[in-house]
Each structure stands twice: as structure tokens, then as C-alpha cells.
Amino acid sequence: MAGIVPPRPAQTAQEKANIKLVNAFCQNWNDPDQAVTMLAGDSSVRMSQDWPRITGPAEAVPTTLRASA
């Protein structure tokens, strides 16, 4: 039965919450002060493979988010 794709399993509550958070973060990308409120204190962000990793909201706003907004 080639070509038959099985149905996708229903999303869990955690998956739905993660999707909601990612969508909100993307919508707020051009407002770094709002976007940073969605980062955990120990979160790690790397905008490109050759950029250094930054940790936490305090580092994210001045270095990464403001530079790319």
C-alpha cells in the first residue's frame, strides 16, 4: 500500500502549548522587549550556527534580538 500516509496522532496539551509559545514569540519578534518575556532565565538562543550562544533574557535583548529586529 505505497503512498498511504497514516493519520497524524493528536497533539498533546504540551505540544499545543509549545506551538502557541513559538507562534507568539515569532509574532513579537520585532518587539524585543515583548519577545524576551517569553524566554526562560536559563534559555539558550543562537540565531545562526556561527553566532555565539547567549543565555537568558538579559543577554538576548541587547545582543541578538535588537540587532536583528
Kinemage of the C-alpha trace (Angstrom):
@kinemage 1
@onewidth
@group {chain A} dominant
@subgroup {mainchain}
@vectorlist {calphas} color= white
{ca met a 1} P 0.000 0.000 0.000
{ca ala a 2} L 2.541 2.523 -1.112
{ca gly a 3} L 1.529 6.141 -0.919
{ca ile a 4} L -0.816 5.767 2.024
{ca val a 5} L 0.086 8.107 4.847
{ca pro a 6} L -1.107 7.119 8.306
{ca pro a 7} L -3.093 9.754 10.202
{ca arg a 8} L -1.094 12.079 12.398
{ca pro a 9} L -1.627 11.448 16.108
{ca ala a 10} L -3.470 14.139 18.030
{ca gln a 11} L -1.256 16.776 19.615
{ca thr a 12} L -0.750 16.583 23.335
{ca ala a 13} L -1.516 19.551 25.574
{ca gln a 14} L 2.238 20.159 25.906
{ca glu a 15} L 2.715 20.189 22.131
{ca lys a 16} L -0.153 22.645 21.731
{ca ala a 17} L 1.349 24.892 24.425
{ca asn a 18} L 4.768 24.773 22.728
{ca ile a 19} L 3.283 25.693 19.346
{ca lys a 20} L 1.376 28.568 20.926
{ca leu a 21} L 4.554 29.884 22.572
{ca val a 22} L 6.628 29.654 19.378
{ca asn a 23} L 3.922 31.415 17.361
{ca ala a 24} L 3.670 34.204 19.954
{ca phe a 25} L 7.463 34.585 20.027
{ca cys a 26} L 7.560 34.895 16.229
{ca gln a 27} L 4.720 37.427 16.222
{ca asn a 28} L 6.600 39.545 18.771
{ca trp a 29} L 9.971 39.289 17.038
{ca asn a 30} L 10.067 42.983 16.090
{ca asp a 31} L 9.351 43.987 19.694
{ca pro a 32} L 12.398 42.650 21.581
{ca asp a 33} L 11.099 43.825 24.949
{ca gln a 34} L 7.992 41.675 24.482
{ca ala a 35} L 9.749 38.712 22.858
{ca val a 36} L 12.264 38.438 25.696
{ca thr a 37} L 9.475 37.953 28.241
{ca met a 38} L 8.945 34.521 26.680
{ca leu a 39} L 12.493 33.333 27.370
{ca ala a 40} L 13.249 31.344 30.498
{ca gly a 41} L 16.117 32.539 32.674
{ca asp a 42} L 18.293 29.637 31.554
{ca ser a 43} L 17.183 29.639 27.919
{ca ser a 44} L 19.783 29.479 25.217
{ca val a 45} L 19.476 31.261 21.864
{ca arg a 46} L 21.693 31.022 18.808
{ca met a 47} L 20.432 32.887 15.774
{ca ser a 48} L 22.919 31.354 13.367
{ca gln a 49} L 25.338 28.450 13.521
{ca asp a 50} L 28.334 30.754 13.552
{ca trp a 51} L 26.976 33.158 16.192
{ca pro a 52} L 27.856 32.559 19.830
{ca arg a 53} L 25.170 31.121 22.078
{ca ile a 54} L 23.620 33.563 24.513
{ca thr a 55} L 21.900 32.544 27.720
{ca gly a 56} L 18.925 34.178 29.376
{ca pro a 57} L 16.742 37.160 28.575
{ca ala a 58} L 19.224 39.761 29.808
{ca glu a 59} L 21.772 38.768 27.162
{ca ala a 60} L 19.211 38.179 24.412
{ca val a 61} L 17.788 41.686 24.164
{ca pro a 62} L 20.901 43.827 23.824
{ca thr a 63} L 22.870 41.428 21.648
{ca thr a 64} L 20.622 39.335 19.487
{ca leu a 65} L 17.058 40.483 19.354
{ca arg a 66} L 17.790 44.196 18.999
{ca ala a 67} L 20.455 43.538 16.366
{ca ser a 68} L 18.089 41.560 14.184
{ca ala a 69} L 14.830 43.480 14.716
